[in-house]
């Protein structure tokens, strides 16, 4: 099995060498790694070029975009820019952040997961962050969700869900659509990924409302959005975020923001989400 990696990178000079080191140390090497330098003003491009000179499977693509960091859209536009440069000769496509240290057996393990079950469409490990000198689980999501920082997709699944959506919520809708099409999404707790920059460290004020908008565009409806917003605000230990999320939801509804999913998919998503919520309660 071949795997290709696309890494969107914006001003990652502090971390990208560590990420690339962990990739060239993999027990099964990627066939191709494309780093998309997204409007960086630091030494990101120089660092990547040095690695590309030593490792022919690494290439650099330059992209210009707005400097403002909003969750979702910018990163996925950069992903698309890198993905466009790749051919079709892959079995697994990976979207990776530029601030990670992966264990050396990471991709060998991921490929084995795909090999052992043809119905698995997505696979990933777990994100850990450093707190007081210790690496602890970055507890922002359910254990069965793969973090947006390291997504691996089987080619057929990736094609069926229609690539990644350039909007916030892209890293939830991909899993929901995979399940809609009958694919399994699998996480492996033995794969500990060190996340060097905690999630959301760079988002600006407008991003607060984006989460509620994302819930709307996923077709959640108000009930599921309220429960999901309360849970996320509690997980982030910022209860007032709940209000921002709900405001974002109503704003998106008032603006008639287009959904990321079809009516049929939205119906499936609501049913699936409610089923998961009931399982947790009882």
Order of alpha helices (4+ residues) and beta strands (2+ residues): beta-alpha-beta-alpha-beta-alpha-beta-beta-alpha-beta-beta-beta-alpha-alpha-beta-alpha-alpha-alpha-alpha
